[in-house]
């Protein structure tokens, strides 16, 4: 992992995290499983049920049920 430190003119610094490094940090500090939603943005829920509802709302299945057409009905 590469981490960047930037020393500012006021003798302060900024630390730059890689995406996975930031997730590990959040997970360890808050003792949760943070959900990445954008680059550098994570959602953390207090309630496990809310976490599962959010995860379920993001899941989309590409599978669809085929429609039965009139000619297929006649064939059967």
Residue, then its C-alpha position, 0 to 999 in steps of 0.5 A: x500500500x502506498x500512503x502519501x503524506x503532504x507537509x504543509x507550510x504551517x507544519x501540518x500534514x495531510x494523509x492520503x489513503x488508497x481506497x482499500x486502505x481507507x476502508x480497512x481504517x474505517x472498519x477497524x476504528x468503528x468495528x463495522x463493515x463500511x460500504x463503499x459508494x464512491x471514490x473515498x466515500x463510505x456508508x456506515x450504518x448504526x443498525x444492522x437491519x438498515x445496512x442489509x436494507x441498503x445492500x439489498x436496494x443496490x442489488x439488481x439482477x440482470x435476469x428477467x422472465x421471458x414473455x410468452x408470445x401468442x405464436x409460442x402459445x399456439x405451438x404448445 
